[in-house]
Amino acid sequence: MNHGIFRNQFLLAMPGRVGGDFANSVTFIAEHNDDGAMGLVINKPSDLAVRDMLAHMDIEAHVDKGLPVFWGGPVQPERGFVLHRDEGDWESSLKVGGDLAITTSRDILEAIGNGFGPSAYLITLGYAGWGDGQLESEMLSNSWLSTPTSEQIIFDAPAETRWAAAARLLGLEAHQLSGLAGHA
C-alpha cells in the first residue's frame, strides 16, 4: 500500500470492529509516511475545558468557558496539540495539508487565550499513532473507513455528529455500515 495516502484524511472507526476509546471515533490523519501514521481524534471531548487548561498553565483565558479540550489519542496524553487553520506564525507547527496545521508550542495557546489565535482551532491532549504498516493492516481488516477531510466538520459540527457527518462525505449513512464486512 502506498504510504502517505491517508494524510489529511479522516479515519472513521467501523462499528463493531474498533472498540475501547476508539469506538465511534473520527481521527484526522496529520501524517502518514514510511515510519507510520499520526492523527488526532476530533470527536471525543474530555471533561477538561480549554479555559481551565489555560488557567492551569498561567495563561489568560478569554475563551468560551464551555469549549472542551478533546482526547486526541492515547499517545503522550500529557502533551497538547492544536489543530487549526493555517494562520499565524507559531514556534512549532506542522502544515498538514489544505489550510490546516498542527501546533504544539505554548505561543499559540497564549494567543488563543488572549483572543489573537487562529480563527478556528481544536485542542487535544494526546494523539493516535500507528507504527510502520500498522494502519495499512488495520485498513485491510476493515477497522477503519477513510473519508475526505472537512474543516466544517472539524471546527463547526457538534462533536457528537462528526462521525455521521464524515460518513456522509462518502454518501453513506451510519445504518448502512456494518462491522461484518468481508473481503472479495
C-alpha positions in Angstrom: 0.0 0.0 0.0 1.3 3.5 -0.7 2.5 5.4 2.3 1.0 8.9 2.6 -2.3 8.1 1.1 -4.2 8.6 4.4 -2.6 12.0 5.2 -5.1 14.8 5.5 -8.0 12.3 5.7 -10.5 11.2 8.3 -10.5 7.7 9.7 -13.8 6.5 10.9 -13.8 3.6 13.4 -16.0 0.9 11.9 -19.0 -0.2 14.0 -18.3 -3.5 15.7 -14.7 -3.6 14.5 -13.0 -0.9 16.7 -13.7 -0.8 20.4 -12.4 0.8 23.6 -11.6 4.5 23.5 -11.5 4.5 19.7 -15.1 3.2 19.3 -17.1 5.6 17.2 -14.1 7.8 16.7 -13.2 10.2 14.0 -9.4 10.7 13.6 -7.8 13.4 11.5 -4.6 11.9 10.0 -1.9 14.6 10.1 1.0 12.4 8.9 1.4 9.1 7.1 4.8 8.0 5.9 7.3 5.1 5.9 7.5 5.3 9.7 3.8 5.1 10.4 0.9 7.5 10.9 -0.1 10.2 13.4 -3.5 11.7 13.9 -5.9 13.4 16.3 -9.2 12.1 17.5 -11.6 15.1 16.9 -14.9 13.8 18.3 -14.1 12.8 21.9 -14.4 15.9 24.2 -12.8 15.4 27.6 -14.1 16.8 30.9 -11.4 19.5 30.8 -12.4 22.9 29.4 -9.9 25.0 27.4 -10.4 27.8 29.8 -9.4 25.6 32.8 -6.4 24.2 30.9 -5.1 27.7 30.0 -5.6 28.9 33.6 -3.6 25.9 34.9 -0.8 26.9 32.6 -1.0 30.5 33.9 -2.3 31.8 30.5 -5.1 34.4 30.4 -8.2 32.6 29.2 -10.6 34.9 27.2 -12.3 31.9 25.6 -15.8 30.4 25.8 -16.0 28.6 29.2 -17.8 25.6 27.6 -15.1 24.9 24.9 -13.7 21.5 25.6 -10.3 20.0 25.3 -10.5 16.8 23.2 -9.0 13.4 23.8 -6.7 13.2 20.9 -5.5 9.7 21.5 -3.5 7.5 23.9 0.0 8.6 22.9 1.5 11.4 25.1 -1.7 12.3 26.8 0.1 15.0 28.8 1.0 16.8 25.6 -1.3 19.4 23.9 -1.9 19.6 20.2 -3.7 22.4 18.5 -5.3 21.6 15.1 -6.1 24.9 13.4 -6.5 26.9 10.3 -3.0 27.6 8.9 -2.9 31.1 10.1 -0.1 32.8 12.1 3.5 32.1 12.6 4.0 29.7 15.5 7.2 28.2 17.0 6.4 24.6 16.4 3.9 23.9 13.6 3.3 21.1 11.1 1.4 22.0 7.9 -0.8 19.0 7.3 -2.5 19.9 4.0 -5.1 22.2 2.7 -5.5 25.1 5.1 -4.7 23.1 8.2 -1.8 22.9 10.6 -1.0 21.3 14.0 1.0 23.4 16.5 2.4 22.2 19.8 4.1 25.3 21.1 3.0 27.5 24.0 2.8 30.6 21.9 -0.4 29.5 20.1 -2.1 28.8 23.4 -1.1 32.3 24.7 -2.5 33.8 21.5 -5.8 31.8 21.9 -6.1 32.8 25.5 -5.7 36.5 24.6 -8.1 36.3 21.6 -5.4 36.5 18.9 -5.1 32.9 17.9 -6.2 31.3 14.6 -9.8 31.9 13.5 -10.6 28.2 14.1 -8.9 25.6 16.3 -9.4 22.4 18.2 -7.2 21.5 21.2 -6.4 17.9 22.1 -4.4 16.1 24.7 -2.5 13.2 23.2 -2.5 11.7 19.8 -3.2 8.5 17.9 -0.2 6.8 16.4 0.5 3.7 14.2 3.8 2.1 13.5 5.1 1.2 10.1 2.5 -0.8 8.2 0.1 -0.9 11.2 -2.5 1.4 9.8 -2.4 -0.3 6.4 -3.0 -3.7 8.2 -5.9 -2.2 10.1 -7.4 -0.8 6.9 -7.2 -4.2 5.3 -9.0 -5.8 8.3 -11.9 -3.3 7.8 -11.3 -1.5 11.1 -11.4 2.0 9.6 -13.1 3.8 6.8 -11.2 6.6 5.1 -13.0 9.8 4.1 -12.0 13.2 2.8 -11.3 15.9 5.4 -13.8 18.7 6.1 -12.9 21.8 8.1 -16.6 22.4 8.7 -16.8 19.0 10.4 -13.6 19.7 12.5 -14.4 23.2 13.6 -18.2 23.7 13.3 -20.1 20.4 13.7 -21.1 19.3 17.2 -18.7 16.6 18.4 -21.4 14.0 18.7 -22.4 14.5 15.0 -18.9 14.3 13.5 -18.8 10.6 12.8 -22.1 10.6 10.9 -21.2 13.8 9.1 -17.9 12.4 8.0 -19.6 9.2 6.7 -22.0 11.4 4.7 -18.9 12.8 2.8 -18.9 9.4 1.1 -22.7 9.4 0.6 -23.2 6.9 3.5 -25.5 6.9 6.5 -24.4 5.2 9.7 -27.1 2.5 9.4 -25.5 1.4 6.1 -22.2 0.4 7.7 -21.6 -2.9 9.4 -18.6 -4.3 11.2 -19.3 -7.6 9.4 -17.6 -6.6 6.1 -15.7 -9.3 4.3 -13.1 -9.5 1.6 -13.8 -10.3 -2.0 
